[in-house]
Structures are given as C-alpha cells and as structure tokens.
Amino acid sequence: MGRSNEPMTPRTEVNRLNRSIPMKHKTKPDPSRRAGSEPEPVCFEFTHPTARSVCIAGTFNDWQPQAKPMHAIEAGRWMESAALAAGTYEYCFVVDGQWIPDPLANQTVPNPFGGLNSILKVYSSPQIAHRANGMTSPLKNTNKPRTQKI
C-alpha cells in the first residue's frame, strides 16, 4: 500500500479493554477556508430517544469528542453551538461511545474506518450560503398546471 501525502489527524477510540488507542483520520486541506475570515455561528442538533451522552467530533476540533459535548435540551434532544471559520468540515456525532454520521446532513463521505462522516459547509455570508443551498436543493415546480379551454 502506497503512502499518501495527505496529513493524518489523530482520533481516539476505546477498545474492548476500555483503553484508548490512537487512530488516524485522513483530512484534506480545505481551499475554501479564508485566512482571517470571521467565525460564523453554527448550531448542531441531534435527536436520539435513549442517548445518555452525545458529543461532536470533527475536523474543526481534531476529532476529539470530549472537546465538544452536546447539551440535552429536552428528553432525547441535544444541542451545541460553535463558531467556525468559513470552510468545509467533516464530523460525526459520538452517541454513548458510538461514532455515527449526522442523520440530517445533506452530504456524507466515506471514512477510513468503513463508516461515513457528515459534511458541514460554513459560508462567510448569508448570501453565499443561500446561493450555495440553492445549487444543491432540488427544484420544485409549485405552479399549478394550466388547462386550456377549447
């Protein structure tokens, strides 16, 4: 297997003996990140009826779930906010120790562990975000069909 020039970011996972073992995760430099751009507010929400703890791990926190624990706002509903610079990020929720992609994410990518990472795109302005969302959203025809009178 050839070596890759992509940087590797450590990620830890607990094995069966309850010991932390270092894991590697491929990350690619994000050309859309702008040096000096102001962080944008981002709100993560997750719903799981039986979850006892939920954290967020991603490229924005070096895949360290303990760095971003979510807060229960009501039974089974979790929330956490962050300020992130414009760019594209990969992330997962860590629910009671299990890494899972965000079920509400519009995009996912395969990760090196056989699972999926969710994709989060943060834009530097609402106008750019609106245009970008318009390009990825399916168009719906809300016009009623016209009938011709003969």
N, C-alpha and C positions, 0 to 999 in steps of 0.2 A: 504494500500500500504506500503510495507516494505521500510526501509531506506537503501540507498546504501552507501557503503564505498568509492565510487568514489568522488574525490574533485569536487566542483562546482565553476565555474568561472562566475562572474557577466557579464552581457551583457545588454545593454540598448536598448529600442525600444520606439519610440514615439507613444503614443496612439492618439485617435481621438481628444482629447482636447489639443494636442500638448504639453503634459507633458511627460518628460522622466520617465519611470518606470523601475526598475531593473528587469532583467531576469536572470535566471540561465541556465547554459550550462554545460553539463557533459563533462569532459575531463579525459582522462586516462593517467597515466604516460607512457612515451614512453621509453621502454627499449633500443631502438636503438640509443638514444642520448648518445653521448660520452662526458664525462666530459673533459673539456679542448680542445675539438676539435675546429679547426679554423672555423669561419663562411664562408659559401660558398655563392657566388653571385647568386641571383635568380631574374629573370625578370618576372613580371606579365604583361600580355597584355589582353585587353578586347576591343571588338568592339560592339558598340550599336549606331545606327544612330541618335537617338534623346536624348541621355543621356546628362544631364546638369552637373551632378556631379557623380563621381564614387570613391568609397573608398574600401579598403580591410580590412576585419575583420577576425581574426582567432586566433588560439591558440598561435601564435607567438606574438600577440600584445594584449592579454587578451580580445579579441572580442571587441576592441574599434575602430570603423571605422575612427574616426577623427584622430587617430594616424597614419594612412597610406592612405592619399588621393592620388589618381592617377592623372596623368597629361595628358591633351589632347595633342596628338602629331600631330593630323590632324583631320579633321571632322569625328566624330564618333569613333575615335580610341584613346584608353587610354593606358598608360604605367606607371609602377612604379617598381623600383628595391629595393631589400632588401638583407641584409647579414644574413643568417640563419645558425645556427649550424646543423650538421647532425642530422636527425631525421625525424619523420613523423608528419605532421601538418594537421589540419582541417582548412578550411577557406571558406568564401563566399565573393562575391562582393556585395557592397551596392550601388545600382544604383538609384539615385534620391529617397533615403529613403527605397527602396525595397531590401530585402535580397534575393540574387539568387546565386545558385551554378555556378561555372565556367563551361560554356558550352564546353570548350576544355579539361577539366580534364579527365584523364583516369579512375579515381575511385571516387566514392561518397559513403557517408554513411548517413543513416537517422539521423536527429537531433531531439531533444525532442520537437520541435515546429511543427512537421508534414512536414517539408521540408527536403532538402538534404544539406549536407556540402561536399565540394570538398576535396580531399585528395592530399597533396603535400608531396612527399618523397624527402628529401635532403640527398645526399650521400657525404661522406668525400673525395672522389676522383673520377675523371672521369672514371677510370677503373671499380670501383664498380658500378657506375651508368650505364655504358654500359652493364655490366653483368646483372644487375637487369632489365634494359629495355628489354634485350634480352629474359629474362624469361617471361615477361608479354606481349610481342609483338607476334602477330600471325606469324607463319612462312609461307612464300610464296615460292612456287616452281617456280623458274624463268627459269628452264631448259626446253628446247623445247622437246616435246616427239619425241623419235626416231622411225623411221619406218623401219621395216625390209624388205630387198629385198629378194624375193624368186626366 
